[in-house]
Amino acid sequence: MLDLNIILSITILLILIILLLSQSYYKNKISTLQKNLTKTTSDKISLSTKYGQISEEFFPLEQSYPYNSKDFKFLGNPIDGIQFNEDKIILVEFKTNKSKLSTKQRHIRNLINNKQVEFELIEAKINE
């Protein structure tokens, strides 16, 4: 008969092998789940961005829009548009949810706040 120590050693060895195989299996599972989560998160952000871009085109048509939407001209980038009123011109940026101004949009806002905006007439010379 096999000695009890040998049986115990073989049992412990088998348990260790099972644990190592299980560890490898679950590491692979976790890696796959992390990749899926990263892709899902990226897809969600992408959809949110697309939703925001589509919504921006319709914001001037909402009842809550404070100006005459007929006088709004959509640009899309780097700002959403320009509102032409009788007494002033307003550069407009629409944001949804917790969206924030981009670096470029903050720069444009700062230029306006610092009165660094000009009107320039450029005449095209066309040969007749």
N, C-alpha and C positions, 0 to 999 in steps of 0.2 A: 504494500500500500504506500501511497504517496504520503510523505511526511506533511503534517499540518502546516508547517512553515512554508513549504513549497506551494501548497494550495493557496495559502494566504498571499504569497508573493505573486503568483499568477493572477489571482483575483485583483490585487492592487494594480498590477501592470495592465490588465484589461480595462479597469476603470480609468486609469490615466490615459490610455489610448482613446477610449470613448470621449473623455473630456477634451482631449486635444482635437479630435475630429469635430466635436460639437463647437468648440471655440472657433475653429477655422470656418465651419459652416455659418455660424452666426456673424462672424466678422464680414463675410461676403454678403450676407443678408443686409447687415447694417450699411455697408458701402452702397449696395444697390438702392436701399431706401433713401440714403442721403443724396444720391444722384437724382433720384426721382423727385425728392423734395426741392432740390435746387432748381430743377427744370420746371416744376410746377410753380414755384415762387417767381421764376423768371417769366413764365407765361402769364401769370397773374399781373405782374407789373406791366408787361407789354400790352395786355388787354386794357388795363387801366389807362395807360398812355393813349391808346387808340380811342378809347371812350372819351377821354378828355379832349382829344383833337377834334373828334366829330362833334362833340357838344359845343365846342367853342364857336363853330359856325352857326349854331342855332341860338346862342345866348342873346344876341341882339333882338331876336324875335319874341323873346319871353316878355310877359307882361311886367315882370319886375325890372326889366331894363329901363334905366332912368332917362334915356334920351330917345330921339326919333330914330328908329332903326333904318329908315330910308337914307339917313345921312351918315351911316356907318359903312366904312370900306374895310373889308377883310383882307389882312395881309398873311397871317399865319405864322410867320417867323421873321424876325426874332420876337415881335409882339403880335398880338392877335389882330389888331386893327386900329383904325383912326376914326374918331367921331368928329364930324365937321358941324359945329354949331354956329349960330349967328355971331356969338360974342367970343367964342374960343374954340380951339382945336385940342382934342383930348386923345392922347395915345392910350389905348385900352388893352389890358391883359386880363383874360378870364382865368380863374383857377377853380378847380373842383377839389372837394375833400380837403386833404392836408397838403396839397401841392404848394410849392414855394417858387419864388422867382429864381430863374437861372442866374448864373454869374453875369451873362450878357444883359439880361433884363434888368438886373440891379444896376448895372453900369449905365444903361439907357435912362433909367429913373434918376440916377444921380446927375447925369448930364442935364436933364430937364430941370431938376431942382436947383442946379447951379447956374441956370440960365445960359447954358452953352448950346442952344438950339438956334439955328439960323434958317432963313429962307433964301434960296439961291436960284436965280434964273439962269439957265444954261441954254443958249440958242444954238441949234444945230445948223450948220452951214451946209446946205444942199446945193450941189451944182445943178443949174438949170440948163 
